[in-house]
Amino acid sequence: MNEVIKVINNRVSLRRYKQKEVDSASLDIIIESMKRAPTAGNMQMYSIILVKDSSIKQRLSVTCDNQKFIANAPVVMLIFADLQKWFDYYQLEGCEEYCKRHNLEYSTPQMSDLMIAIEDSMCAAQNGVIAAESLGIGSCYIGDIMESYEIHKEMLELPDFVFPIAMLTMGYYPDDFKKTQISRFDNEFMVFENKYSRLDESSLKKMFANREKRFTENNIYEADNFAQMFYARKTNSEFYREMVRSVKEILKNWDGKMKTNS
C-alpha cells in the first residue's frame, strides 16, 4: 500500500490526547488541505471556527452531549455548512433587483442548497482529518454540534444560513495509546452494481452477526437482542431526540422564502 492508503486505513477515532499543543504550522497545513477538497461549483459552502477559548470548549463539552474530552482537546474545530456569505454577496451586488428586472424568481437558501453545502463541508472535514492523521495528529468527529441549536447560535453568533454540521477534536496521540481497528461491514452488504439491492432476512442476520456478539442479556434497556439494545441506546436516546428537535429548528430558515433582513 502507498502512504496515503496506509494513513486512511490506520486512522481511528481519538478521544484522549497528549498534553501538547498543535503548532500553527500544522494547523495551517490541515486547513489548506481542507480547502483543496472537492466543492460544488468551487463555491466552498462552508466555514470553520477554531475554538481557542477554554471556557467555550468547556461549554461545548456540556452542550454536545456531555462529552468531557472535548474540553481537553488541544484543537476544537467547528465546521458549518454556510450559504450566508454567498447570499450576503448576492444581496450586496443587487441579485434580487436583477431577478425583478428580468422577471425571475429570487429566493433565499433552500434545503437543496443546504444538502450541497453539507456535502462541501464534509468533504473538507474529511480532508482535514486525513491531513491531520498524516501529521501524527488524531481526531474525532462529533455530530452533537447539531444539538442545542439556540445555545450554539447565540454562543457562536450564527446567522440563519449557517448550519453547524460537525465538530472535530484534534490532538497528538498519547505515548501509551494503542490503535485498535474497529471492523466495518463487508462489501456484499454495502456495494451494489447498477441498482440498489435491499437485504433479505438472511443477509441482514449475516451483516450484523459480529455486532450481535456484543449483546448482553442483562442490559439496562431490558432489550431482547442487539437491535433493540442499539435502538434504545442510540435512536431512542435523549441526545437523539434533542438532535431531531434542534435540526428541525435550524431547518425553519431553509425554505427559500424571502428573509433577507434576518
ZIHU-V316719 format. One record per pair of residues at least 24 apart in sequence whose C-alpha atoms are under 7 Angstrom apart, sorted by the first residue. I is the first residue (numbers start at 1). GAP is how many residues later the second one is. D is the distance in Angstrom with one decimal. If there is no record, write none. Layout:
I_GAP_D + I_GAP_D
This chain:
7_126_6.6 + 7_127_6.0 + 8_122_6.5 + 11_122_6.7 + 12_167_6.8 + 12_169_6.7 + 13_126_5.8 + 13_127_4.8 + 14_124_5.5 + 14_125_5.2 + 14_126_5.4 + 15_54_6.2 + 15_125_6.4 + 16_53_6.8 + 17_56_6.5 + 17_154_5.4 + 17_155_5.6 + 17_156_5.5 + 17_157_5.6 + 18_153_6.7 + 18_154_5.3 + 18_155_5.7 + 18_156_4.4 + 20_152_6.9 + 21_53_5.6 + 22_52_6.6 + 22_149_6.5 + 30_98_5.1 + 30_101_5.5 + 30_102_5.9 + 31_97_6.4 + 33_94_6.0 + 33_95_6.0 + 33_98_6.5 + 34_90_4.3 + 34_91_6.2 + 34_93_5.1 + 34_94_5.0 + 35_89_6.3 + 37_86_5.8 + 37_87_5.1 + 37_90_6.2 + 38_82_6.9 + 38_85_6.4 + 39_81_5.1 + 40_80_6.8 + 44_76_6.4 + 45_36_6.0 + 45_37_5.1 + 45_38_5.9 + 45_72_5.0 + 45_75_6.1 + 45_76_6.8 + 46_33_6.9 + 46_34_5.3 + 46_35_4.5 + 46_36_4.5 + 46_71_6.6 + 46_74_6.7 + 46_75_5.3 + 47_32_5.9 + 47_33_5.2 + 47_34_6.7 + 47_35_6.1 + 48_29_6.8 + 48_30_5.6 + 48_31_4.8 + 48_32_6.3 + 49_28_5.8 + 49_29_5.0 + 49_30_6.7 + 50_26_6.0 + 50_27_4.7 + 50_28_6.5 + 51_25_5.4 + 51_26_6.2 + 63_85_6.4 + 64_80_4.8 + 64_81_5.6 + 64_83_6.6 + 65_79_6.5 + 65_174_6.4 + 70_99_6.6 + 73_96_5.9 + 73_97_6.2 + 73_98_6.2 + 74_96_6.3 + 74_97_5.4 + 75_94_5.6 + 75_95_4.9 + 75_96_6.3 + 76_92_5.9 + 76_93_4.6 + 76_94_6.5 + 77_90_5.7 + 77_91_5.0 + 77_92_6.3 + 78_88_6.0 + 78_89_4.5 + 78_90_6.3 + 79_42_6.7 + 79_85_6.4 + 79_86_6.1 + 79_87_5.2 + 79_88_6.1 + 80_41_6.6 + 80_82_6.0 + 80_83_5.3 + 80_84_4.6 + 80_85_5.3 + 80_86_6.9 + 81_33_6.9 + 81_36_5.0 + 81_37_5.2 + 81_40_5.7 + 81_81_5.7 + 81_82_5.0 + 81_83_6.5 + 81_84_6.4 + 82_35_6.5 + 82_79_6.1 + 82_80_4.5 + 82_81_6.4 + 83_26_6.9 + 83_78_5.5 + 83_79_6.4 + 84_77_4.9 + 84_78_6.2 + 107_149_5.0 + 107_150_5.8 + 107_151_5.9 + 108_148_4.6 + 108_149_5.9 + 108_150_5.8 + 108_151_6.9 + 109_145_5.6 + 109_146_6.7 + 109_147_5.0 + 110_144_4.6 + 110_145_4.7 + 110_146_4.4 + 111_143_5.4 + 111_144_6.3 + 136_36_6.3 + 137_33_6.5 + 137_34_5.2 + 137_35_4.5 + 137_36_6.6 + 138_32_5.6 + 138_33_5.5 + 138_34_5.7 + 138_35_6.1 + 139_29_6.4 + 139_30_5.4 + 139_31_4.3 + 139_32_6.6 + 140_28_5.6 + 140_29_5.3 + 140_30_6.7 + 141_25_6.7 + 141_26_5.8 + 141_27_4.9 + 141_28_6.9 + 142_24_5.9 + 142_25_4.9 + 142_26_6.2 + 143_24_6.4 + 146_97_6.1 + 146_100_6.7 + 146_101_6.5 + 147_95_6.0 + 147_96_4.6 + 147_99_5.3 + 148_98_5.9 + 149_97_5.4 + 149_101_7.0 + 160_93_6.3 + 160_102_7.0
